[in-house]
Amino acid sequence: MWDEFCHEVQTGLTMLVEDAMDRTVSSLVDGLIEALPRHEVALLSLSYSQYDHYDSEEPVVDTAYVADEVLQQLSEIAGSRDMDRFDPSA
């Protein structure tokens, strides 16, 4: 799955794959985030946020925001991965 995701990010998602890839990867990321303890998701929400301060007594838990940030970072990592070993012409 990771190899295919990297390939699709680097070459551009085809129409046939784009929706399925988005749903699959989003589902995996959502499941991983849901499995985290609430306080860890709150820390991730806070670390990804643009807040200059944190003055709420209740932790901010924004799983959708965390998922978007994780997906963005995954795409950046996938985009920079060396895929030469998969090149049939090499």
Helices and strands as residue ranges (DSSP letters): H 2-11, H 15-35, H 38-48, H 63-80, G 84-86
